Amino acid sequence: MSNPRVRKIADRIQVIVAEMLERRVKDPRLGFVTVTDVRVSGDTQQATIFYTVLDDSGDGKALDGTAAALESARGLIRSEVAKQLGMRHAPTLEFVHDALPETARHLDELLA
């Protein structure tokens, strides 16, 4: 993704999705979500959205509920992305839980 145009599209998708999750998606299963990264394919046909969920309980229910909520809101989010980007073909969206914060925390515990 060295193309500056693709990087700009990815950054814009990240902002649009974060705003959508904050303001327009009203699913009760949706936890406290942070969009950490977006990667767009070179032909801008696919976008992978990485997210983390704040899970206070530690049992994983917030993660499962959020994954289901994101899956059900995928069409709404994709249509808004297409509208705001003004692209002829909207990229397909794939939501992936970002395990990097948990991995970093685990490594810190091991080093301590």
Order of alpha helices (4+ residues) and beta strands (2+ residues): alpha-beta-beta-alpha-alpha-beta-alpha
